[in-house]
Amino acid sequence: MEEVSFSPKCQQMKRVLIIGATGGIGSALADAHVSQGWSVEGLSRKDGLDLKDPASIEHVLHTTQGPFDRLLVATGTLGSEHRPPEKSLSQIQAQSMSDQFAINTIGPALILRHAGRLLVRDRLGLVAVLSARVGSIGDNRLGGWHSYRASKAALNQILRGASIELARSHRQLVALSLHPGTVATPFTAQYAARYPTVPPAEAAENLMAVMDRARPGDTGRFLDWSGAEVPW
Ligand SMILES: NC(=O)c1ccc[n+]([C@@H]2O[C@H](COP(=O)([O-])OP(=O)(O)OC[C@H]3O[C@@H](n4cnc5c(N)ncnc54)[C@H](OP(=O)(O)O)[C@@H]3O)[C@@H](O)[C@H]2O)c1
């Protein structure tokens, strides 16, 4: 385990900023942090932050005061009622794919633009995006869900690049892509019947354990809910 220096400020209440704190996993992560004594700030569309509107991201994050010990991006979409995830190449539609990238990739990337300013530099810090195992290229054995898979693969690349860049200014920062498992939330309501799910609170506890164990040497990794490496 690596040595991590703790300043006197660490005795203060730690702060986490959760983007997407209204979501199934995001709200469970908020609850899990509160129960561990953290100060939690959540941002969502209710606060005017719409991932499909870059100006709204800039505006809301510019008015958000750091520093935070953690920045978590818990937003995402799998499709919509009218545009479910593709089962085949023939179902790919430009607008639907563009929407997936706007919410799952470009929005989080625009949030990460602010990570350096928002996160602590003098002690252990963490930034994590909720990715998905199906975003793994190496693990793709089923095909389908082309837009969602591709948007998460691209998100993983953005996170990896961010981890390298942020390590230059934030030596004690850990940047992670996290797969939460298959979780019973509105996100999976139409698709999870065929798969065993865990409740959001359990997923949040799992992710908390992974984040609590993470150290700067882990930065840039793609980990699942148990802390196991997911292939890119
Ligand atoms: N659930 C699973 O089994 C599972 C598995 C693998 C990965 N994940 C990933 O985990 C993340 C969270 O999933 P979840 O299950 O918690 O989903 P969820 O309950 O549907 O929550 C989605 C969150 O994303 C936000 N969001 C969607 N579109 C947005 C937009 N245009 N602008 C701002 N916020 C927007 C929602 O905000 P509003 O409240 O404003 O709608 C909500 O906070 C996603 O990235 C997903 O890919 C989930």
The ligand as an SDF file (V2000), in Angstrom:
LIG
                    3D

 48 52  0  0  0  0  0  0  0  0999 V2000
  -27.8050    0.1380  -13.2700 N   0  0  0  0  0  0  0  0  0  0  0  0
  -26.9210   -0.6990  -13.7690 C   0  0  0  0  0  0  0  0  0  0  0  0
  -27.0960   -1.9350  -13.7310 O   0  0  0  0  0  0  0  0  0  0  0  0
  -25.6570   -0.2080  -14.3790 C   0  0  0  0  0  0  0  0  0  0  0  0
  -24.7320   -1.1460  -14.8930 C   0  0  0  0  0  0  0  0  0  0  0  0
  -23.5480   -0.7020  -15.4630 C   0  0  0  0  0  0  0  0  0  0  0  0
  -23.2850    0.6670  -15.5040 C   0  0  0  0  0  0  0  0  0  0  0  0
  -24.1810    1.5550  -14.9990 N   0  0  0  0  0  0  0  0  0  0  0  0
  -23.8660    2.9820  -15.1040 C   0  0  0  0  0  0  0  0  0  0  0  0
  -24.1170    3.6350  -13.8780 O   0  0  0  0  0  0  0  0  0  0  0  0
  -24.5450    4.9690  -14.1370 C   0  0  0  0  0  0  0  0  0  0  0  0
  -25.7950    5.2720  -13.3100 C   0  0  0  0  0  0  0  0  0  0  0  0
  -26.7930    4.3370  -13.6290 O   0  0  0  0  0  0  0  0  0  0  0  0
  -28.1470    4.2260  -12.7780 P   0  0  0  0  0  0  0  0  0  0  0  0
  -28.5170    2.8060  -12.8090 O   0  0  0  0  0  0  0  0  0  0  0  0
  -28.0160    4.9270  -11.4640 O   0  0  0  0  0  0  0  0  0  0  0  0
  -29.1490    5.0440  -13.7320 O   0  0  0  0  0  0  0  0  0  0  0  0
  -30.4040    5.9680  -13.3800 P   0  0  0  0  0  0  0  0  0  0  0  0
  -31.0370    5.5770  -12.1090 O   0  0  0  0  0  0  0  0  0  0  0  0
  -31.2410    5.9640  -14.6160 O   0  0  0  0  0  0  0  0  0  0  0  0
  -29.7450    7.4010  -13.2040 O   0  0  0  0  0  0  0  0  0  0  0  0
  -29.2210    8.0940  -14.3110 C   0  0  0  0  0  0  0  0  0  0  0  0
  -28.7050    9.4350  -13.8650 C   0  0  0  0  0  0  0  0  0  0  0  0
  -28.2000   10.1170  -15.0350 O   0  0  0  0  0  0  0  0  0  0  0  0
  -28.7940   11.4040  -15.0660 C   0  0  0  0  0  0  0  0  0  0  0  0
  -28.9490   11.9020  -16.4180 N   0  0  0  0  0  0  0  0  0  0  0  0
  -29.4650   11.2620  -17.4990 C   0  0  0  0  0  0  0  0  0  0  0  0
  -29.4740   12.0800  -18.5530 N   0  0  0  0  0  0  0  0  0  0  0  0
  -28.9560   13.2590  -18.1230 C   0  0  0  0  0  0  0  0  0  0  0  0
  -28.7070   14.5160  -18.7370 C   0  0  0  0  0  0  0  0  0  0  0  0
  -29.0110   14.7490  -20.0210 N   0  0  0  0  0  0  0  0  0  0  0  0
  -28.1540   15.4980  -18.0070 N   0  0  0  0  0  0  0  0  0  0  0  0
  -27.8600   15.3060  -16.6890 C   0  0  0  0  0  0  0  0  0  0  0  0
  -28.0690   14.1610  -16.0510 N   0  0  0  0  0  0  0  0  0  0  0  0
  -28.6170   13.1550  -16.7650 C   0  0  0  0  0  0  0  0  0  0  0  0
  -30.1600   11.2430  -14.4020 C   0  0  0  0  0  0  0  0  0  0  0  0
  -30.6180   12.5020  -14.0080 O   0  0  0  0  0  0  0  0  0  0  0  0
  -32.1850   12.8680  -13.9150 P   0  0  0  0  0  0  0  0  0  0  0  0
  -32.5830   12.5020  -12.5090 O   0  0  0  0  0  0  0  0  0  0  0  0
  -32.2330   14.3250  -14.1690 O   0  0  0  0  0  0  0  0  0  0  0  0
  -32.9110   12.0480  -14.9550 O   0  0  0  0  0  0  0  0  0  0  0  0
  -29.7730   10.3460  -13.2390 C   0  0  0  0  0  0  0  0  0  0  0  0
  -29.2030   11.0960  -12.2010 O   0  0  0  0  0  0  0  0  0  0  0  0
  -24.7110    5.0800  -15.6530 C   0  0  0  0  0  0  0  0  0  0  0  0
  -23.5760    5.7020  -16.2040 O   0  0  0  0  0  0  0  0  0  0  0  0
  -24.7470    3.6510  -16.1230 C   0  0  0  0  0  0  0  0  0  0  0  0
  -24.2070    3.5120  -17.4250 O   0  0  0  0  0  0  0  0  0  0  0  0
  -25.3680    1.1530  -14.4470 C   0  0  0  0  0  0  0  0  0  0  0  0
  1  2  1  0
  2  3  2  0
  2  4  1  0
  4  5  1  0
  4 48  2  0
  5  6  2  0
  6  7  1  0
  7  8  2  0
  8  9  1  0
  8 48  1  0
  9 10  1  0
  9 46  1  0
 10 11  1  0
 11 12  1  0
 11 44  1  0
 12 13  1  0
 13 14  1  0
 14 15  2  0
 14 16  1  0
 14 17  1  0
 17 18  1  0
 18 19  2  0
 18 20  1  0
 18 21  1  0
 21 22  1  0
 22 23  1  0
 23 24  1  0
 23 42  1  0
 24 25  1  0
 25 26  1  0
 25 36  1  0
 26 27  1  0
 26 35  1  0
 27 28  2  0
 28 29  1  0
 29 30  1  0
 29 35  2  0
 30 31  1  0
 30 32  2  0
 32 33  1  0
 33 34  2  0
 34 35  1  0
 36 37  1  0
 36 42  1  0
 37 38  1  0
 38 39  2  0
 38 40  1  0
 38 41  1  0
 42 43  1  0
 44 45  1  0
 44 46  1  0
 46 47  1  0
M  CHG  2   8   1  16  -1
M  END
$$$$
